[in-house]
């Protein structure tokens, strides 16, 4: 008789998300271009760009990571860390600066040795929020106060 054999192929190894740890843009298989008007404002705490993939990454060196991710303006002290399917890129990003992040087709592979499928570049814009500035009083270290300059700025914003 006949046998019913079912099988499925794994999703191609590709970029799926670009942004920061808490918020990101979806990246379709054909690539994407998000304009300045859609820029993500990343929270102040973790100044890191993240790129998510459809599968776990093979070990990636700094040159391969730099070939994939282009950031302008230039950022000092960038490092690259791949954990499972996410490439994290922390650095000395300046608060309030709009960064253009461009992903270029490059020679990366996943943990199974499959090459990155990336027919076209993708780009997006993001910035990092200012860290909140609180003051403490020497005799009351558990109470936090905002400086008047911060309060004034809240009323001056359009």
N, C-alpha and C positions, 0 to 999 in steps of 0.2 A: 504494500500500500504506500500511499504518499505520507510524507512527514511534513508537519507544519513547522518550519524553522523561522523564528523571529530574531531579528538583530537590529541594532541601531548603531549609527556612527556617532562618535563624539562630536560635540560642537567644535568648530574650528577654533584654534588658539588666536584670540584677538583681544584688543582693548575694549572694555565695556563701560568704564567710567573715568572721568577726569575731574579733579577738584581738590577739596581739602577733606580732612577726616570726617567732618560732620555733614558736608553738603557737596554734591558733585553733579556734573552734567552726564547724561547718558551719551555714549559714543556708539552709533550704529556701525555695522560692518563696512559701510561705504565711507565712513569718516564724517566729521561734522565741523562746522565753523560757527562759533557763538560770538556775537559782537560785544563791543564795550558796554552797550546798553543792557546786556544780560549778565554782566559781571557778577560773580559770586563774592559776597563779603564774608570771608572766613573769620571765625571767632579769634579773639586776641591771644588766647593761651597757647595753642599749638601751631607754630608757624611752619607748617608742612604741606607740601603738595602731594596728593596721592593719585596714583594711576591704578585702576583695577583691571584685571584680565579675566578671561573666561576659564582659565586653568592656572594651576600653581606654576610659578616661574622656576626655571633652572637657575642655578647660581649666576648672578649678573655682576659684571665688573663695572667700575665707574666710567670707563670709556664707552661701553655699550649703553649704559644708562644715559650718558650725555648725548650720545648719538640719537637716542629716542626722544629725550625731553630737551627742548630749547626754551629758555626763559629770558625774557627781556623786560625791563632793564636787567643787567647782570646782577647776580646775587652772590655775596661772599659766603664762604664756608658751607657750600652745599655738600650733602652726603647722600648716599643712596642705600636703602635697605629693602630687600625683598623678603616678605614673610607671606608664605602661601601664595595667594593670587594678587597681592597688593605690593606695589612698589611705592615706598614712602621716600619723599625728598625734602628733608628739613634743611633749613638754611637761615641766614640772617636777613629775612625779608623785612623791609621797612614798612611800618604801619602806615596806612593811608596811601601807599603807592599802588598804582594799577599795573599789574604784571600781565604780560601776554605769555601764555604757555602754549607752545606748539609741539605736537607729537609728530615725529617724522618716521616714515617706514624705516625699520632697522633690523639688523640680524639678531633678533632675540629668539629664544626657544623656551618651550614649557618643560616641565619636569619629565615628560615622555619623549622629549627630543623633537617635538613638532615645531616647525618654524612659525613665527608670527605672521598672520595674514593681515596685511594692512595695505590696501590698494592706494590709499590717498592719505595725506596728512590731516590732522585735526587740530583745531586751536580754540582756545577759550581765554577769557580774561578773569582775573581774580585779584582781590586785595585782602589785606589783613587788618582787622580792627585795632584801634588803640587800646592799650591795656588801661583799665580803670585805675585812677589814682586816688587812693584813700590815705588819710592821715590818721595817726594814732596820737593820743595824748600820753605823756610819760607816766602820769599817775592812774590812767585808765586804759591799759593796753588792749582790753577786749572791746572797746567802743571804737568804731571806725567813723571818720568824718570825711566829707568831700570838700576839697578846697573851693573857695568862692570863685576862682577862675573857671572851674568846671561848671559850676551852677550858672554862672553868667553865660557861658558858651551854650548851655541848653536853651536859653531864652533868645540867643542871637541867631540860632540856626533857622533857615527859612522853613 
